[in-house]
Amino acid sequence: MSEHPLVAAVKPLVDAMGAELLVPAQAEPDDVVLSWEGEDVLAVRLPQLSESLDHILAAMERRHGMPLAELDRKAKQEAVRLLEARGAFAVRHGVETVAGALGVSRFTVYNYLNRETALNREKAAKSD
């Protein structure tokens, strides 16, 4: 695929999502075809949700420079908060996948989620 300006512009986003760039002729019905000035330039194949979660976890490990299981408790809680914001727990087996990556039990992940919910309620009550 030639390095069209549109390809160069969207490649970092496509890579961050764990998606795949294709030539438009390879596009399937669920792929997203992007056009530039009326010409189809590229297609993007979005990952399955479970693949996205794995990709997000790997990106978090790269960002922290270590396996997520080696993070301290506070950093793990923050990771769970970020993962919840990104919809990680809407994916089937999301809690189990995240628990495995963090090196904690499912129960611990649920505790982190409940803790975050309680903190949000507290903040909302104070602002009323």
Residue pairs with C-beta under 8 A, 6 or more apart in sequence:
1 7
1 21
1 22
1 23
1 42
4 36
4 41
4 42
5 36
6 34
6 36
6 41
6 42
7 21
7 41
7 42
10 21
10 34
10 42
10 44
11 21
14 20
14 21
14 44
16 59
17 46
17 47
17 52
17 55
18 47
18 51
18 52
18 54
18 55
18 56
19 44
19 45
19 46
19 47
20 44
20 45
20 47
21 42
21 43
21 44
22 31
22 42
22 43
22 44
22 45
23 42
23 43
24 33
24 40
24 41
24 42
24 43
26 43
27 33
27 43
27 45
28 45
30 45
30 46
31 43
31 44
31 45
31 46
32 43
32 44
32 46
33 40
33 42
33 43
33 44
34 40
34 41
34 42
34 43
34 44
35 41
47 55
49 90
49 91
49 92
50 91
50 92
50 93
50 97
52 91
53 88
53 91
53 94
53 97
53 98
54 97
56 83
56 86
56 88
57 68
57 97
57 98
57 101
60 68
60 79
60 82
60 83
61 67
61 68
61 101
64 71
64 75
67 101
67 103
68 76
68 79
68 101
68 102
68 103
69 101
69 102
69 103
70 103
71 79
71 102
76 102
76 104
76 112
77 112
77 115
77 116
79 102
80 98
80 102
80 109
80 112
80 113
80 116
81 112
81 116
83 89
83 98
84 113
84 116
88 94
88 97
88 98
89 95
89 98
89 113
91 97
95 106
95 109
95 110
96 106
98 109
99 105
99 106
99 108
99 109
102 108
102 109
